[in-house]
Amino acid sequence: MAKQQSATKERQRTDLREPQRYKVTIYNDDFTTMEFVVKILTQVFFKSEAEAEALMLQVHHSDKAVVGIYSYDVATSKVRKASNMARKEGFPLRLTVEPEEA
């Protein structure tokens, strides 16, 4: 009796990698209030009040700060939401999404 061979082959994937991550940077300007920046950091980026205030001060003193590292979709969604909130309040708040350096 001959052995029956399986017609199913196992496929091995060797090209698995972590997805690219993107950093969201917030920039200082002369018009957006410190209180509004803290509001954006707590409501959109889910920072604690203390962490939001520390980041706001970093932006104030260094002109910019990285507020988080996310997948591309999450990063762009958060930037869009924060920018829309800023425009509604009349602030020119600027945020960018850039690939994280490896």
N, C-alpha and C positions, 0 to 999 in steps of 0.2 A: 504494500500500500504506500503510495507516494505522499509525502508531506505537502500540505497545501500552504502556499506562500501568501502572505498578506499583500494586498494591492495598495495598502496605505503606507505612505512614507512619512516619517516624521521630518518636519522642517525645523531647522535650527536657525534662530534669528541672532545674528551677531552684530547687527547695526543699532542696537538699542542704546539710546543716549537720554540724558536728562533734557527736558525741553529748555529752550533758551529762556532766560529770565531777563526782565527789564526793570530798570530803576526809574522811579518817578522823582523828579527834582522840582522843588518849588523855589521861585525867585523873589527877591525883595523888590519892592517898588515904593515910590513916595506917597502913594494914595491909599492902598489897601491897609485897613486898620489891623493892629495886632490882635484885637479881639476877634475879627473876622477870620484871620489866619488860624487862630486856635479853634474856632468853630468848624472850619473846613477839616482840620486835622482830627478833631474828635468825631465829627459826623460822617465824613467820607472815608477817612483812613483808619478810623476806629482806634485812635491813640487815646491813652489816658490823659486826663487833664494836665498832670505833671509833665508827661512826655510831650504833649502838644505845646505846652509853654516853653519847654527847653528847645524844641525844634524851632518854634517861632523866634526865640532869641538868637538861635544859630543863624537863621535866615536874616534877621535884622543886622547882626554883626558881620556876617560873612557873605552876604548878598545871595546865598542860596543854601539849600540843604536837601539831602536825599531823604524822602519821607517814607519810602518803602520799596521793596523789590517783589515783583509779581510776574505772573505769566503775562503775555502780551495783551490778551483780551481783558484781563482784570485791570491791568495798568491803564489801558486806553479808556476803559469804562470809568474808572475813578477820576482820571484827568478830565474827561468830558463832563462828569457830574459836578466836579469842583469848579470848572470853568463856567458852566451854566449858572451855578449859584452865585459866582462872583459877578457875572454880567447882570444878573437880576438885581444885585445890590449896587451896581454902578462901579465896580472895582475892576481894574485892569490886571488882576492876578494872573501870573504866567506860570504854567507847569509844563514840563517836558517828559517824554518817554524815550529812554535810550537803552540799547542793549547793555547788560551788565558785563563788565570786563571779566574775563575768565581768570 
